Amino acid sequence: MRERQEASEDAVMTRIGQAVMLLHGGDREEARNRFGLLWAELGEAGDAFHRCALAHYMADTQDDPGDELAWDLRALTAADGLREESAGADRLAGDGAADDPLADDGASDDRLAEARAGVPGTSSVVRAFYPSLHLNLAADYVKLQRPEAARLHLDRAREAADALGDEGDVNGVGAGIDRLERLLRER
């Protein structure tokens, strides 16, 4: 039974990855359609990691900044749920890392599997999500001409990235934070 569950979880990530390839290949509409179908299958009660990853990428397929914001907020909500799951597992395993108020994206599949299994020290998997999620929210708020909200999430992105130390610049998020800070200063 456990093997079937793991295989189905891998299938979900495979399908997300396939839609991401479509998105990066320039087919936003087909990516959006596939993400939409997968979101309907997962539902609001689906696996928090899957919902976070899916909503994170679904946001990038949106034409309307308000829709993009809605999907980025869904991703943040799912990450918060994943952080709570990870904190609970860390507490059961006796790891003090659960007390860390930050949590984020971008870890390997092995580290994710360890986090789900409750292995101590894996709350860093969850912490890796937050710099990117908050950076995306800040960018959304800039597009919506809401600079105060943008600055709030930009500050949260910087704090989350700083808390990760050398691991905080996953996929160039630090450079993105710097660019958006310069843009907001110019306004």
Secondary structure in CASP SS format (residue, H / E / C, confidence):
PFRMAT SS
TARGET T0000
AUTHOR 0000-0000-0000
METHOD secondary structure of the structure
MODEL  1
M C 1.00
R H 1.00
E H 1.00
R H 1.00
Q H 1.00
E H 1.00
A H 1.00
S H 1.00
E H 1.00
D H 1.00
A H 1.00
V H 1.00
M H 1.00
T H 1.00
R H 1.00
I H 1.00
G H 1.00
Q H 1.00
A H 1.00
V H 1.00
M H 1.00
L H 1.00
L H 1.00
H H 1.00
G C 1.00
G C 1.00
D C 1.00
R H 1.00
E H 1.00
E H 1.00
A H 1.00
R H 1.00
N H 1.00
R H 1.00
F H 1.00
G H 1.00
L H 1.00
L H 1.00
W H 1.00
A H 1.00
E H 1.00
L H 1.00
G C 1.00
E C 1.00
A C 1.00
G C 1.00
D C 1.00
A H 1.00
F H 1.00
H H 1.00
R H 1.00
C H 1.00
A H 1.00
L H 1.00
A H 1.00
H H 1.00
Y H 1.00
M H 1.00
A H 1.00
D C 1.00
T C 1.00
Q C 1.00
D C 1.00
D C 1.00
P H 1.00
G H 1.00
D H 1.00
E H 1.00
L H 1.00
A H 1.00
W H 1.00
D H 1.00
L H 1.00
R H 1.00
A H 1.00
L H 1.00
T H 1.00
A H 1.00
A H 1.00
D H 1.00
G H 1.00
L H 1.00
R H 1.00
E H 1.00
E H 1.00
S H 1.00
A H 1.00
G H 1.00
A H 1.00
D H 1.00
R H 1.00
L H 1.00
A H 1.00
G C 1.00
D C 1.00
G H 1.00
A H 1.00
A H 1.00
D H 1.00
D C 1.00
P C 1.00
L C 1.00
A C 1.00
D C 1.00
D C 1.00
G C 1.00
A C 1.00
S C 1.00
D H 1.00
D H 1.00
R H 1.00
L H 1.00
A H 1.00
E H 1.00
A H 1.00
R H 1.00
A H 1.00
G C 1.00
V C 1.00
P C 1.00
G C 1.00
T C 1.00
S H 1.00
S H 1.00
V H 1.00
V H 1.00
R H 1.00
A C 1.00
F C 1.00
Y H 1.00
P H 1.00
S H 1.00
L H 1.00
H H 1.00
L H 1.00
N H 1.00
L H 1.00
A H 1.00
A H 1.00
D H 1.00
Y H 1.00
V H 1.00
K H 1.00
L C 1.00
Q C 1.00
R C 1.00
P H 1.00
E H 1.00
A H 1.00
A H 1.00
R H 1.00
L H 1.00
H H 1.00
L H 1.00
D H 1.00
R H 1.00
A H 1.00
R H 1.00
E H 1.00
A H 1.00
A H 1.00
D H 1.00
A H 1.00
L H 1.00
G H 1.00
D H 1.00
E H 1.00
G H 1.00
D C 1.00
V H 1.00
N H 1.00
G H 1.00
V H 1.00
G H 1.00
A H 1.00
G H 1.00
I H 1.00
D H 1.00
R H 1.00
L H 1.00
E H 1.00
R H 1.00
L H 1.00
L H 1.00
R H 1.00
E H 1.00
R C 1.00
END
